[in-house]
């Protein structure tokens, strides 16, 4: 599947500031990029640094006044379709060292609040079957609502409200999975069928042989998702982190299938 991506960001800075930008799709065996272009106006020097766990990349940019950035690429997604229900959980003692941190509580995912909830809702399910049931439950019981959350909303708050946006859906699934002893991490991504079109959030869970994508909003399939980066939760992989105030002028994200 070939996916076209274009992002346009225009912000102003009342005072000069540094920002860390992560909008570029990751290039790896599962998603190969071509015809990529990245421009910043006015022209500014950028310094590229690796994303979390060396997935994707970030750019440090010094903004003096106005920031106008355009990014576009074509991503050929080669990720196979795998039925989650067929995957077993990895015994915790066999989890690789770099996976263990994704079992822990994080800024937006307080797994201790879900330790009783998970067995009450899902009984004795385990592994991929449990993740599939959790994702389906969130899809069925949550309302997608742009006004239901804000920058400090946690998975616990979203679970109580039964509402939120893609980032909130992802946080709830992550917290539930970790409470069940399944490593889970947040994925910043692009996907063609997201409504309204914007940066998207999905989840990767560690089962059997590795990480597997799942979207609890139901808007994207693993074969259409183009990853930007990963983290413990949204705090690790924001598309823009500014060390100074930035004021939004215009922001657009376009993602479509080419073939």
ZITA-V106941 format. One record per pair of residues at least 24 apart in sequence whose C-alpha atoms are under 10 Angstrom apart, sorted by the first residue. I is the first residue (numbers start at 0). J is the second residue. Records with the same first field share a line. If there is no record, write none. Layout:
BEGIN
I->J / J
END
This chain:
BEGIN
0->30 / 74 / 75 / 76 / 77 / 78 / 222 / 223 / 224 / 256 / 257 / 258
1->30 / 31 / 32 / 33 / 73 / 74 / 75 / 76 / 77 / 223 / 255 / 256 / 257 / 258
2->30 / 32 / 72 / 73 / 74 / 75 / 76 / 189 / 190 / 191 / 223 / 224 / 225 / 254 / 255 / 256 / 257 / 258
3->32 / 33 / 34 / 71 / 72 / 73 / 74 / 75 / 189 / 190 / 191 / 253 / 254 / 255 / 256 / 257 / 258
4->35 / 70 / 71 / 72 / 73 / 74 / 189 / 190 / 191 / 225 / 252 / 253 / 254 / 255 / 256
5->35 / 36 / 37 / 69 / 70 / 71 / 72 / 73 / 189 / 251 / 252 / 253 / 254 / 255
6->37 / 68 / 69 / 70 / 71 / 72 / 197 / 198 / 250 / 251 / 252 / 253 / 254
7->38 / 67 / 68 / 69 / 70 / 71 / 249 / 250 / 251 / 252 / 253
8->39 / 66 / 67 / 68 / 69 / 70 / 247 / 248 / 249 / 250 / 251 / 252
9->39 / 40 / 65 / 66 / 67 / 68 / 69 / 245 / 246 / 247 / 248 / 249 / 250 / 251
10->62 / 64 / 65 / 66 / 67 / 68 / 244 / 245 / 246 / 247 / 248 / 249 / 250
11->62 / 63 / 64 / 65 / 66 / 67 / 244 / 245 / 246 / 247 / 248 / 249
12->62 / 63 / 64 / 65 / 66 / 241 / 243 / 244 / 245 / 246 / 247
13->62 / 63 / 64 / 65 / 243 / 244 / 245 / 246
14->62 / 63 / 64 / 65 / 243 / 244 / 245
15->61 / 62 / 63 / 64 / 65 / 242 / 243 / 244 / 245
16->60 / 61 / 62 / 63 / 64 / 241 / 242 / 243 / 244 / 245
17->59 / 60 / 61 / 62 / 63 / 240 / 241 / 242 / 243 / 244 / 245
18->58 / 59 / 60 / 61 / 62 / 239 / 240 / 241 / 242 / 243 / 244 / 245
19->45 / 46 / 47 / 48 / 57 / 58 / 59 / 60 / 61 / 237 / 238 / 239 / 240 / 241 / 242
20->45 / 47 / 56 / 57 / 58 / 59 / 60 / 68 / 236 / 237 / 238 / 239 / 240 / 241
21->47 / 48 / 49 / 50 / 55 / 56 / 57 / 58 / 59 / 187 / 227 / 228 / 236 / 237 / 238 / 239 / 240
22->55 / 56 / 57 / 58 / 69 / 70 / 71 / 187 / 188 / 189 / 198 / 226 / 227 / 228 / 236 / 237 / 238 / 239
23->55 / 56 / 57 / 58 / 70 / 71 / 72 / 188 / 189 / 225 / 226 / 227 / 228 / 238
24->54 / 55 / 56 / 70 / 71 / 72 / 73 / 74 / 187 / 188 / 189 / 225 / 226 / 227 / 228
25->50 / 53 / 54 / 55 / 56 / 74 / 188 / 225 / 226 / 227 / 228 / 229
26->54 / 55 / 56 / 74 / 75 / 225 / 226 / 227
27->54 / 55 / 76 / 77 / 226
28->75 / 76 / 77 / 78
29->74 / 75 / 76 / 77 / 78 / 79 / 222 / 225 / 226
30->73 / 74 / 75 / 76 / 77 / 78 / 222 / 223 / 224 / 225 / 226
31->73 / 74 / 75 / 76 / 77 / 225
32->72 / 73 / 74 / 75 / 76 / 225
33->71 / 72 / 73 / 74 / 75
34->71 / 72 / 73 / 74
35->70 / 71 / 72 / 73 / 74
36->69 / 70 / 71 / 72 / 73
37->68 / 69 / 70 / 71 / 72
38->67 / 68 / 69 / 70 / 71
39->66 / 67 / 68 / 69 / 70
40->65 / 66 / 67 / 68 / 69
41->65 / 66 / 67 / 68
42->66 / 67 / 68
49->228
50->227 / 228 / 229 / 230 / 235 / 236
51->228 / 229 / 230 / 231 / 235 / 236
52->97 / 228 / 229 / 230
53->228 / 229
54->226 / 227 / 228 / 229 / 230
55->226 / 227 / 228 / 229
56->227 / 228
57->227 / 228 / 236 / 238 / 239
58->239
59->239 / 240 / 241
60->241
61->241 / 242
62->241 / 243 / 245
64->245
65->245 / 246 / 248
66->245 / 246 / 247 / 248
67->248 / 249 / 250
68->250
69->251
70->252
71->252 / 253 / 254
72->254
73->254 / 255 / 256 / 257
74->223 / 224 / 225 / 226 / 256 / 257
75->222 / 223 / 225 / 256 / 257 / 258
76->221 / 222 / 223 / 224 / 225 / 226
77->221 / 222 / 223
78->211 / 212 / 221 / 222 / 223 / 224 / 225
79->221 / 222
80->211 / 212 / 220 / 221 / 222
81->211 / 212 / 221 / 222
82->127 / 128 / 131 / 211
83->126 / 127 / 128 / 129 / 130 / 131 / 132 / 204 / 206 / 211 / 212 / 213
84->125 / 126 / 127 / 128 / 129 / 130 / 131 / 132
85->126 / 127 / 128 / 206 / 207
86->125 / 126 / 127 / 128 / 129 / 130 / 205 / 206 / 207 / 208 / 211
87->125 / 126 / 127 / 128 / 129 / 205 / 206 / 207 / 208
88->125 / 126 / 127 / 128 / 129 / 130 / 180 / 181 / 182 / 204 / 205 / 206 / 207 / 208
89->126 / 180 / 181 / 182 / 205 / 206 / 207 / 208 / 209
90->126 / 180 / 181 / 206 / 207
91->180 / 181 / 182
94->181 / 182 / 205 / 206 / 207 / 209
95->209
98->182 / 183 / 184 / 204 / 205 / 209 / 210
99->181 / 182 / 183
100->182 / 183 / 184 / 231
101->173 / 174 / 176 / 177 / 180 / 181 / 182 / 183 / 184 / 185 / 204 / 205 / 230 / 231 / 232
102->173 / 174 / 176 / 177 / 178 / 179 / 180 / 181 / 182 / 183 / 184 / 205 / 231
103->174 / 177 / 178 / 180 / 182 / 183 / 231
104->173 / 174 / 177 / 178 / 231 / 232
105->153 / 170 / 173 / 174 / 230 / 231 / 232 / 233 / 234 / 235
106->151 / 152 / 153 / 154 / 231 / 232 / 233 / 234 / 235
107->150 / 151 / 152 / 153 / 154 / 155 / 156 / 167 / 170 / 171 / 173 / 174 / 231 / 232 / 233 / 234
108->152 / 153 / 154 / 155 / 167 / 169 / 170 / 171 / 172 / 173 / 174 / 175 / 177 / 178 / 231 / 232 / 233
109->153 / 154 / 155 / 170 / 171 / 173 / 174 / 175 / 177 / 178
110->154 / 155 / 171 / 173 / 174 / 175 / 176 / 177 / 178 / 179 / 180
111->155 / 174 / 175 / 177 / 178
112->154 / 155 / 158 / 174 / 175 / 178
113->154 / 155 / 158 / 171 / 174 / 175 / 176 / 177 / 178 / 179
114->174 / 175 / 176 / 177 / 178 / 179 / 180
115->175 / 178 / 179
116->175 / 178 / 179
117->174 / 175 / 176 / 178 / 179
118->175 / 178 / 179
124->179
125->176 / 179 / 180 / 181
126->176 / 179 / 180 / 181 / 204 / 205 / 206 / 207
127->181 / 204 / 205 / 206 / 207 / 211
129->175 / 176 / 179 / 181
130->172 / 173 / 175 / 176 / 179 / 181 / 204 / 206 / 213 / 215
131->213 / 214 / 215
133->171 / 172 / 173 / 175 / 176 / 215
134->168 / 169 / 171 / 172 / 173 / 175 / 176 / 202 / 213 / 214 / 215 / 216 / 217
135->214 / 215 / 216 / 217
136->172 / 215
137->161 / 162 / 168 / 169 / 171 / 172 / 215 / 216 / 217
138->168 / 214 / 215 / 216 / 217 / 218
139->215 / 216 / 217
141->167 / 168 / 215 / 216
142->168 / 216
143->167 / 168 / 194 / 216
145->195
150->233 / 234
151->234
153->232
164->199 / 200 / 216
165->193 / 198 / 199 / 200 / 201 / 214 / 215 / 216 / 217 / 218
166->198 / 199 / 200 / 201 / 202 / 215 / 216 / 232 / 233
167->200 / 201 / 215 / 216 / 232 / 233
168->200 / 201 / 202 / 214 / 215 / 216
169->199 / 200 / 201 / 202 / 203 / 213 / 214 / 215 / 216 / 232 / 233
170->200 / 201 / 202 / 215 / 231 / 232 / 233
171->215
172->201 / 202 / 203 / 204 / 213 / 214 / 215
173->201 / 202 / 203 / 204 / 231 / 232
174->232
176->204 / 205
177->204
181->205 / 206
182->206 / 210 / 231
183->210 / 211 / 212 / 230 / 231 / 232
184->210 / 212 / 229 / 230 / 231 / 232 / 233
185->212 / 228 / 229 / 230 / 231 / 232 / 233 / 234 / 235 / 236
186->212 / 213 / 214 / 224 / 225 / 226 / 227 / 228 / 229 / 230 / 231 / 232 / 233 / 235 / 236
187->224 / 225 / 226 / 227 / 228 / 229 / 230 / 232 / 233 / 235 / 236 / 237 / 238
188->224 / 225 / 226 / 227 / 228 / 229 / 236 / 238
189->219 / 223 / 224 / 225 / 226 / 227 / 252 / 253 / 254 / 255
190->218 / 219 / 220 / 221 / 222 / 223 / 224 / 225 / 226 / 253 / 254 / 255 / 256
191->218 / 219 / 220 / 223 / 224 / 225 / 253 / 254 / 255 / 256
192->217 / 218 / 219 / 220 / 223 / 224 / 254 / 255 / 256
193->217 / 218 / 219 / 253 / 254 / 255
194->218
195->252
196->251 / 252 / 253 / 254
197->250 / 251 / 252 / 253 / 254
198->227 / 237 / 238 / 251 / 252 / 253 / 254
199->224 / 225 / 226 / 227 / 252
200->224 / 226 / 227 / 229 / 232 / 233
201->226 / 229
202->229 / 230 / 232
203->229 / 230
223->255 / 256
225->254
END
